[in-house]
Amino acid sequence: MKVIVCVDNKGGMAFFQKRQSQDRVLREDILDGLQGAKLWMSPYSLKQFKEENQADLTADEQFLDAAGEEDFCFVENQKLQPYEKKITEIIVYRWNRDYPADLFLDIDLKDWELAETVEFAGNSHEKITKETYQKK
């Protein structure tokens, strides 16, 4: 499966089980990158996509277990290390800001190959950096 996460400058993903931030342009970029694949997420995360077309979106509390090999998973407030062997690609959106966090990306990206970096302006963030990592 392919995993999508958003992190702050320190790798923080969430604070008190809530997302640090969100951005409409980032959501559009995620949906554009699906290319017909299914996007899994928690019911909590689905609320963020209420304005977008939800035809390719599936919410399930156990989405990381249910996702198939070619599917994408948008992860906001779950640990990923237990699923690392199942993950083939990690897409990291960096907010390029400091936020409070108590949940951090728990996969060491040094063990992955950085395949692509793209920067773009978001709706609420001047610069969002998108990094795509693949298994070495």
GURO-809909 format. One record per residue (C-alpha): residue number from 1; residue in three letters; chain; y, z, x. Coordinates in steps of 0.05 Angstrom, whole numbers, padded with zeros to 5 digits. Example, Ala and Ser with C-alpha at 12.3 -4.5 7.8 and 13.67 -1.06 7.14 Angstrom:
! residues 2
VEXMI 1 ALA A -00090 00156 00246
VEXMI 2 SER A -00021 00143 00273
! end
This chain:
! residues 136
VEXMI 1 MET A 00000 00000 00000
VEXMI 2 LYS A 00072 -00009 00019
VEXMI 3 VAL A 00118 00052 00015
VEXMI 4 ILE A 00193 00053 00002
VEXMI 5 VAL A 00234 00114 00019
VEXMI 6 CYS A 00308 00133 00025
VEXMI 7 VAL A 00329 00181 00079
VEXMI 8 ASP A 00392 00212 00107
VEXMI 9 ASN A 00411 00216 00181
VEXMI 10 LYS A 00361 00272 00193
VEXMI 11 GLY A 00303 00240 00155
VEXMI 12 GLY A 00316 00281 00093
VEXMI 13 MET A 00289 00254 00028
VEXMI 14 ALA A 00302 00308 -00024
VEXMI 15 PHE A 00334 00375 -00036
VEXMI 16 PHE A 00302 00423 -00086
VEXMI 17 GLN A 00256 00367 -00110
VEXMI 18 LYS A 00317 00323 -00128
VEXMI 19 ARG A 00339 00259 -00095
VEXMI 20 GLN A 00396 00263 -00046
VEXMI 21 SER A 00431 00201 -00072
VEXMI 22 GLN A 00421 00135 -00108
VEXMI 23 ASP A 00452 00066 -00107
VEXMI 24 ARG A 00450 00008 -00156
VEXMI 25 VAL A 00451 -00046 -00102
VEXMI 26 LEU A 00394 -00011 -00065
VEXMI 27 ARG A 00352 -00012 -00129
VEXMI 28 GLU A 00367 -00087 -00137
VEXMI 29 ASP A 00344 -00098 -00065
VEXMI 30 ILE A 00280 -00061 -00078
VEXMI 31 LEU A 00265 -00102 -00140
VEXMI 32 ASP A 00282 -00167 -00105
VEXMI 33 GLY A 00233 -00151 -00050
VEXMI 34 LEU A 00173 -00142 -00096
VEXMI 35 GLN A 00158 -00216 -00101
VEXMI 36 GLY A 00114 -00205 -00162
VEXMI 37 ALA A 00079 -00143 -00135
VEXMI 38 LYS A 00074 -00079 -00175
VEXMI 39 LEU A 00121 -00021 -00160
VEXMI 40 TRP A 00093 00049 -00171
VEXMI 41 MET A 00134 00113 -00175
VEXMI 42 SER A 00137 00181 -00207
VEXMI 43 PRO A 00165 00189 -00278
VEXMI 44 TYR A 00224 00225 -00245
VEXMI 45 SER A 00240 00163 -00203
VEXMI 46 LEU A 00232 00116 -00262
VEXMI 47 LYS A 00294 00148 -00294
VEXMI 48 GLN A 00334 00119 -00237
VEXMI 49 PHE A 00313 00048 -00256
VEXMI 50 LYS A 00331 00054 -00330
VEXMI 51 GLU A 00382 -00003 -00327
VEXMI 52 GLU A 00337 -00051 -00289
VEXMI 53 ASN A 00280 -00094 -00316
VEXMI 54 GLN A 00221 -00047 -00317
VEXMI 55 ALA A 00167 -00099 -00328
VEXMI 56 ASP A 00139 -00092 -00257
VEXMI 57 LEU A 00149 -00016 -00254
VEXMI 58 THR A 00094 00035 -00266
VEXMI 59 ALA A 00105 00109 -00270
VEXMI 60 ASP A 00049 00159 -00259
VEXMI 61 GLU A 00047 00230 -00232
VEXMI 62 GLN A -00011 00208 -00186
VEXMI 63 PHE A 00020 00141 -00167
VEXMI 64 LEU A 00004 00147 -00092
VEXMI 65 ASP A -00070 00153 -00110
VEXMI 66 ALA A -00068 00098 -00163
VEXMI 67 ALA A -00031 00044 -00123
VEXMI 68 GLY A -00070 -00015 -00097
VEXMI 69 GLU A -00070 -00046 -00028
VEXMI 70 GLU A -00016 -00097 -00043
VEXMI 71 ASP A 00026 -00052 -00087
VEXMI 72 PHE A 00092 -00018 -00070
VEXMI 73 CYS A 00107 00056 -00080
VEXMI 74 PHE A 00177 00084 -00086
VEXMI 75 VAL A 00173 00155 -00060
VEXMI 76 GLU A 00230 00205 -00068
VEXMI 77 ASN A 00200 00275 -00068
VEXMI 78 GLN A 00128 00272 -00043
VEXMI 79 LYS A 00097 00282 00025
VEXMI 80 LEU A 00068 00218 00054
VEXMI 81 GLN A 00025 00242 00111
VEXMI 82 PRO A -00038 00252 00068
VEXMI 83 TYR A -00033 00177 00050
VEXMI 84 GLU A -00015 00150 00118
VEXMI 85 LYS A -00083 00115 00129
VEXMI 86 LYS A -00073 00078 00063
VEXMI 87 ILE A -00002 00055 00080
VEXMI 88 THR A 00006 -00013 00112
VEXMI 89 GLU A 00082 -00019 00111
VEXMI 90 ILE A 00140 00030 00106
VEXMI 91 ILE A 00208 00007 00082
VEXMI 92 VAL A 00262 00058 00100
VEXMI 93 TYR A 00331 00055 00069
VEXMI 94 ARG A 00379 00097 00110
VEXMI 95 TRP A 00439 00126 00074
VEXMI 96 ASN A 00475 00135 00141
VEXMI 97 ARG A 00502 00201 00117
VEXMI 98 ASP A 00485 00275 00123
VEXMI 99 TYR A 00458 00308 00059
VEXMI 100 PRO A 00425 00375 00047
VEXMI 101 ALA A 00350 00368 00050
VEXMI 102 ASP A 00287 00410 00047
VEXMI 103 LEU A 00237 00352 00043
VEXMI 104 PHE A 00235 00304 00102
VEXMI 105 LEU A 00198 00240 00117
VEXMI 106 ASP A 00134 00268 00147
VEXMI 107 ILE A 00108 00205 00181
VEXMI 108 ASP A 00128 00194 00253
VEXMI 109 LEU A 00157 00124 00254
VEXMI 110 LYS A 00146 00121 00330
VEXMI 111 ASP A 00074 00105 00313
VEXMI 112 TRP A 00096 00044 00273
VEXMI 113 GLU A 00126 -00023 00294
VEXMI 114 LEU A 00197 -00037 00271
VEXMI 115 ALA A 00192 -00108 00244
VEXMI 116 GLU A 00261 -00118 00213
VEXMI 117 THR A 00329 -00085 00205
VEXMI 118 VAL A 00381 -00107 00154
VEXMI 119 GLU A 00448 -00075 00137
VEXMI 120 PHE A 00484 -00085 00071
VEXMI 121 ALA A 00539 -00053 00030
VEXMI 122 GLY A 00515 -00012 -00028
VEXMI 123 ASN A 00551 00005 -00092
VEXMI 124 SER A 00565 00078 -00073
VEXMI 125 HIS A 00551 00073 00002
VEXMI 126 GLU A 00592 00031 00051
VEXMI 127 LYS A 00531 00016 00093
VEXMI 128 ILE A 00457 00021 00078
VEXMI 129 THR A 00407 00004 00133
VEXMI 130 LYS A 00340 -00024 00112
VEXMI 131 GLU A 00284 -00018 00163
VEXMI 132 THR A 00215 -00047 00153
VEXMI 133 TYR A 00158 -00016 00193
VEXMI 134 GLN A 00087 -00043 00200
VEXMI 135 LYS A 00024 -00011 00227
VEXMI 136 LYS A 00015 -00023 00302
! end
